[in-house]
Amino acid sequence: MKYLSFILLSSFTFTQDAWPGALSFDYSGMLNGNFSAETLLDTTELPDSGTGMTLIPDSSGSVSIIIPSYVQNTNNEEVYDIFLLYMTDEDGIIEPQSWNIEPINPEDPLDINATMLFIPEVDSIFVSDLIMPIIDGEADSTIIEEILFEILIASYIPVSGTVEITEFDGEIIVGNFNGMLSEVGWPPQFLYVNDGSFEFSAISLNINDKLPVTNFQLLNAYPNPFNPITVIGYQIMNNCDVKLDIYNLQGQLVESLIDSKQELAGYHEITWNATNFPSGIYFARLQTAKFIQTHKLVLVK
């Protein structure tokens, strides 16, 4: 059961849409210690810790904020501790705000506005087999629900607490949290989470560090997720006709950003202002006579 849970948690932490950053807190009660995780990029070995934030809009207009993290257990290097923070905004507007941490309803674990879970001592052999530089996954509410169902029995689940976003500008998100958790079972054993904080930022591109262009390529937009402006970069090998279009989740063309002949080979970029579009998933498609590539964009208002 823990094995499947970590597969799903890893798919959140290392998806291409995850924001890198750091999360930490102190805990006391049944267990005592410090939990401090950060995103480590460009590593081929299993890091001692990892974290990432994913924003997931759905068709109803709400947005979920998922922050899974793991650290190597301080008493046993062969096992890891996992922490999951989850918030949702029904209006789909990410902005400074606070939530009350709510107990989980086992029959409907997503019927909450905010929650947290702590899962100690996950076997490291599972972690070693599953960590890759990038796990290319699609996070949606079904996967989240499977995660919560699978790990409830092994978790410290919330009794009370708060989580707050203190800063969000589309490129950086900062917040804090605290809570009281209870081990599943009877009699209840409590864990107190104190001085929790997190900070995540969108990955941006450094144009000056780019290598000479040797192929056609649509590059990752930054920031992504975004609100409401993002920069889409691409590179071409020679002068050619270029189309760069934006499509919605239904495959409908919503805006054409470029439809012209590009005279200069090399790196180019264009800004998409999505002020007039609702929150949701969109796709940028770059097309030339012999090349087509598509990337996912997440608009969060």
ABEGO torsion letter per residue (X at the ends): XAAAAAAAAAAAAABAABBBEBBBBBBBEABBEBBBBBBBBGBABBBABBBBBBBBBBAAGBBBBBBBBBBBBAABAABBBBBBBBBBBAAGBBBBBBBBBBBBBAABAABBABBBBBBBGBBAAAAAAABBABBBBBBBAAAAAAAAAAAAAABBBBABEBBBBABBAGABBBBBBBBBBBBBEOBBBBBBBBGBBBBBBBBBBBAAABBBBABBBBBBBOBOBBOABBBBBBBBABBBBBBBBBBBAAGBBABBABBBBBABBEBBBBBBBAAABBBEBBBBBBBBAABBBBBBBBBBX
